[in-house]
């Protein structure tokens, strides 16, 4: 067994042992959970644990920045990171998401020549577009900083981050392609953990030599460049793709016909997630943006169990729906939401009663984000206890319905941020995010109830759900 396989097997063994002990001591865990979700959890436990570690390294990187460089540097980093994600989203053209489908399809049939052709054509599209966008971003950085954000000093951070556009796109293409090969451990490391982990190491060394506010951005870019090289080497190792080989004829039109719709969905999700940061950067000072960014990262921890369930439950929902087993789908959805509630509720209580203390870990000035943390955490809690609504809709043929809900929620989020941020600052951004998040989830819950007659929402006091063997 290879090293990755040994690690994954060991983690699965530990998880299985942990779950048996947990089920014995915590009677609220449903018995059917063993039958329907334990299979998924055991198979994906390595990815789940890596995701947890990835969130931990993200907080570590934020903590290093705030403790050594302050809220202003955190704000500069947050705005630079959001600019990178916008430009990378454009460059990728949805090719990273589409590669999952093509690589999984052809590799499962042993058509490695076709895998190579898809990969080659993806790079042929991605590299020139990324070069062009990176160049334009670098050239227009002073104008973006001055005329959009009204902060000319952001130009340096934008120019530095522009150097990561191509490596970032290549890294994500490789990580999603490895996912298509079912190299889940490698995928999870590259996607969820590697960038903040390596950036934390680099910045820890850089602290000894520089207190420049751009150091966090430089460390982040350096980490991405190194990881893009490592991911390329690993991809060649797993596939042997080092040259050109003719496979089934796969046109660029075929690839783009799959990738571009995925780009649209990804764009809506991105806008929903980053509107508040970007608009705060436009209307308010960097230190306030930095404080809000930390509060947002902390509040997202409320939904960590939802993220974990979402990463492993989608195939199960698709399997139930394909078999016409709506009862099994509903039971699994409700049981997973029950587990999500009990793992999220203690975190919500901590954030509600001790917001200043939690944020104070990052520095005294971050306590100003206490109210924002409470508002965002409430929205994320509703997100968590609504269950895996996005995947249920997408796996049951209602992806267009979910897309429409996302579009409305995104428009609502943008409008509320534009109205509330100028007057209320970070608290206005938090309120806008909370309202849009609640709207998106409640609308999805109601649609699923009307479409499948399945209730995914769970709070013990209000819910009439019953979990029986």
N, C-alpha and C positions, 0 to 999 in steps of 0.2 A: 504493500500500500504506500502511495506517495505521501509526502509530508502533509499536504493540504488535506488529503483524505483522512490521515490519522488524527489531525487536529479536529476536523469536523466530527469524526466518529466519537472522539473523546468528549467533545462539547455536547453532542447528542446524548451520550450516556449520562453525563452530569445532569442535563436537563430532565431526562426521563426519571432519574432518581429523585431530583428536586420536586418534580410534579407529583410523584407518588406520595412523598412526605407532605406536600402542601395539601393535596386532596384529603389526606387523613385528618389534618388539623383544622382545615377550613371547610366546614360543611356547606357553605354557600356555593362552592364550585359545583356546577351541574354534572350529573352522571353521564349524560349524553355527550358532554364535552370530550370525554375519553374516546368515544367512538368516532366522532366526526372531526374534531379539531386537533386532538392529540397527535393524530397521524401527520397533520400539517406542521404542527409545532416541533415534533421530533425531527422531521425532514428539513426544517428550516431554522433550527435552533441556533446553528452557528451564525447565520446571517442576522438573527435577532440579537444575539449577544454583541456582535460586531456593531450593530446599529446603536446599541446602548453605549458601547465604548466610543463610538463616533460622536454621539451627543456629548459625552464626557470630555472628549478632546476639544470639541467646539467651545465648551464653556471654559476649558483650560486656556485656550488661545485668547478668548475674550478677557479672561481674568489677568493674563500676562499683560495684555495691552492696557487695560484700565488701571492696573496697579503701577505700571511703569511709565505710561505715556499720558494717561488721563482721558477724560470724556471727549475732548476735542479730537484727539488722535483716533478714538473709537468712531467718532462721527465721520472723519475723513475716510477711515477704512470701510465703514458701512456703505458710504456713498460710492466709493471706488468699486467695492464688491458688487453692488447693484448694477453699476455701469458695465462691469465685466459680464454679468449674467445676462443683461439685455443684449449686448453685442454677440455673445456666444450663442444665445438662443436664435438669433438671426442667422449666424454662420452655419449652425448645425442643420438647418432646414428640416428638422424632424428626422434626420438620417440616423441619429443614434437610437431613437425609438423604433424606427422601421427595421433597423439591423437586427433587432431581437427576433422579429418575425422571420426574416429571410434566413438568418444564420441558423435558427432553431429548425426551420423547415428543411433546409438542405443538409445540414449536418446529421439530422436524425435519419436521413435517407442515404447517408454515406456519400453524398455528392459534394466532395470537397473542392472540386474544380469550380463549382457554382458558388461555393462560399468564398473562394478566392476572387471570383469575378465581381461579386457583390461588394466585397471589401475594397477592391481596386477602384470600382466606380464610385463608391462612397468617398474615398479619398480624393478622386479626381474632381468631384463636386465640392468637397469640403475645403480643400487646401487653397485653391484660388480665391474662393469667396471669403475665407478667413483672412487671407493676406490683404485683400482689398479693404475689408471692414476694419481690420487692425490699423492699416495705414490711414484710412479716413478718420478713425477715432483718435489716433495719435496727432494727426494734423489739426483736427478741429477741437481738440481738448481745451485750448485757451478760450475759444468762443463758447463752448458748452458751459465751461466753468463760469464765465462772465455773464453771458446773456440768458442762460437758462437758470442757473443756480445763484447768480449774482454774487459769486464768491471766486474771484480770479485765482486765489491761492490754491484752489482745488485742482488747477491745471496740472501740477506736478504729479499728484496721485493718479489722475486720469491717464497721463502719458505712461506712467510706470505700469499701470494695470493693463494698458492696451497691448503690452508685450506678451501678455498671457492669453490673448484671445485664441490664437491658433493652438498652442499647447493644451488649453482647456477643452477646446472642441475635440481634439484628437484623444485626449484622456477619456472623455465621456463616450466617444464612439467606441473605443476599445472596451470600456467597462460594460456597456450595454451589449456589445458583441460577445463578450465573455459570458454574460448572462444568457445569451442565446445558446451558448455551448453548455449551459448548465454548470458552469464553474462559479457557483454561487458564493463561495468563500472569497474568491478573488474579486468578483463583482462587488460584493458588499464592502470589502476593504477599500477598493478604489472609489466607490460611490459615496460611502458614508463616513469613512474614518481617515483615509490617508492624507487628505489635504490639510485639515486642521492639525493632525498629529505631526506631520513633517514641518508645517509652518511653526508650530509651537517649539520644536527643537531648534529651528533656524533662528527664531526671534530670541530664544533664551541665550543663544551665543551672541547674537547681535547686540543685546542689551549692554554687554560688556564694552562695546566699542562706540555705540551711537545712541543718542537720545532724540534723534530727529523724528518728527511726527510722521514721516513717510516710511519709517522702518517697518511697521506692521505690514504695509502694502508690499514693500520689497520682499519681505519674508514669505508672504503669501504667494507672490508671483514665482519666486525661486522654487517653492515647494511644488507648484503646478508644473513647471518646466521639467523638474527632475522626475516627477511621477508620470508625465507623458512619455518620457523615454523608457521608464520601467514598464509601463503598460504595453508599449510597442514590443519590447523584448519578450514579455510574457505571452502576448498574442501570437508572435512567431513561434514560440516554444510549443504552444498548444496546437497550432494549426499547420506549422511548417510553411507558412506563407512568406516566402522570401523572394519569389519570382512571379512570373506571369504564366498562367495556365488557362487554356480555353475550356469553359464549361458550357452549361446550357445558356442559350442566348437570353440575357436579361437586359432589357433596354433601360436607358435613363428615365424614360417616361414611366415605365412600370415602377421603378424605385420611387420616383417623385410623387406618383399618384397615391402611394401609401404614406410617404413621409410628410407631405405638405398638410394633409388634414390633421396629422398628429402635431405638427407645428402650431396649428390654430388652437388646439386644445391646450397645449403647453403654454402658449402665449396668454390665454385667459387665466390660467392658474398662476402664472408668473405675475401678471398685473395685479391679481387679487392679493398675492403675498407681499409684493414690494411697493405698492402704491403709497402706503403710509410713509415708508422710509424715504422714497424719492421726493414726495411732496413736502415732507418735513425739511428735507435738505434744501428745497426751493424757498420755503417760507420762513424757516427758523435757523438758528445758529447751529454749528457743528456739534457743540457740546450737548445740546438738547437732543439732537439726532442720535448721538452716541448713547445717551442715557436711555432713550426709547428703544434703541436697537438691543441693548442688554435686557431691558424689561421684556421685550418681545421674545427673545431667546429663552429666558427663564420661564415665561408663561407657556411656551410651547411644550414644556416638559409635562404639562397636564395631559397632553394627548399622546404621550409616548407609547402607552399600551395600544391605543388606536392605530398608530403608525405600525406597530409590530404586527397586529392582527391583519391590517390591510396588506402587508407585504406577503402574507402567506395564505389568506382566506380566499382571494379572488378565484383561483382554480377550483376550489371547492364549490363556490357559488355557481360557477359555470357548469360544473359536473352535475349538480342537483338540477339546474334548469334544463340542461340537455336531456336528462332522464325524465323530465316532467315531475320531479319530486319537489313541489313547492312547499310541502309540509316540512320536509327535511331541511330545505333552504331556510325557511322561516325559523325553525327550531335552532339551527346553528347560528343564524344571525342574532337571535335574541339571547342565546346563551353567551355568545362572544361579547355582546354589549353588556351583559351582566358582569362578566369578568372585567371589562373595561371600566365600568362604574366603580367597582370596589378598589381598583388600582389607581383610579384618578381622583376619587373623592378625598382621600387623605392629603394629596398634594394641593387640591383646591383649598382645603382648610388652612394649610400652612401659608399659602399665598394670601389668603383673605385676612388672616390674623397677624402675620408677621412679614408683611411686604417690605417694610423699611429695613428690617434685620437681614432679610435675604439679599436685597440689593446692596446693602452696606458692605457685603463681602467683597464687592467689586470696587469699593471706595466710598467715602462719605458723600461725595457729590451725587452718587447714583441713587441715594435715598429719595431724591426729588421725583423719581419715577414710580413711587409707591402706588399712587392712584391709577396710573397707566397699567401697572402690573395687574392690579385687581380687575380692571375692566377687560383686559385681554384674556386673563385667566378664566373669567366667567364665559367669554365667548368660546374659548378652547374647551371648556368643560362641556358646554352644549354640543360642541363638535364631537367630543369623545362619547357622550352618552347617547348620541343619535345613531351610533354604530357605523358600520362600513357602507354607508349609503351610496357613495360614489361607485364603489366596485360592484355593489348589487345591481345598480342601474346599468353599468357598463357591461356586466357579464350576463344580463338578461335581455339584451337587445334594445335597451332604452338609452343608448349613449347620446342620441340627439336630444332627448328630454333633459338629460343631465347637462349637456352643453348649453341648452337654452337657460337653464337655471343658473349656470355659471356666468353666462353673459349678463343676465339681469343683476346678479349679485355683484359682478365686477363694476358695472355702471353705477350701481348704488354706492359701492365703496368709493369710487372716484369722486362722485358728487358730494358725498358726506365729508370726505377728507378735504375737498376744496372749500366747503362751507365752514368746517369746524376748526381746521388747523390754524388759519390766520388769527382766530380769536382765542382759541383755547390751547394751542400748541400741542404738545405730546398727548395730553389728556383728550383733546379733540380727535387726534389720530387713533387713539385707543378706543374711543367710543365708536368711531366710524367702523373700525375693524370688527368690534364686537357685534354691532348691529348687522353688518354684512355677513359675518360668519353665522350668526343665528338664523338669518333669513335663508341662507344657502342650505343649511342643514334641516331646518323645520320644513322648508318646501320639499326637500328630497324625502324626508320621512313621510309627509302627507301623500306624495306621489306614489311611493312604494306601497303605502296602505291602500290607496285606491286601485293600484295596478295589480298587486300581488296578494292583497289582503294580509300583509305581513307587517307587524309592528316591531320596529327596530329600536325605538326609544325606550330607555329604562331608567327610572328613578324609583326606588322602593316605595316612597310615600304616595306617589301619584300613579304608578304603573299597576295595571291589573294583570300583568303577565304571570303565568304560573309555569314553573319548571319542574316537570315530572320525569320520572324514569320512563 
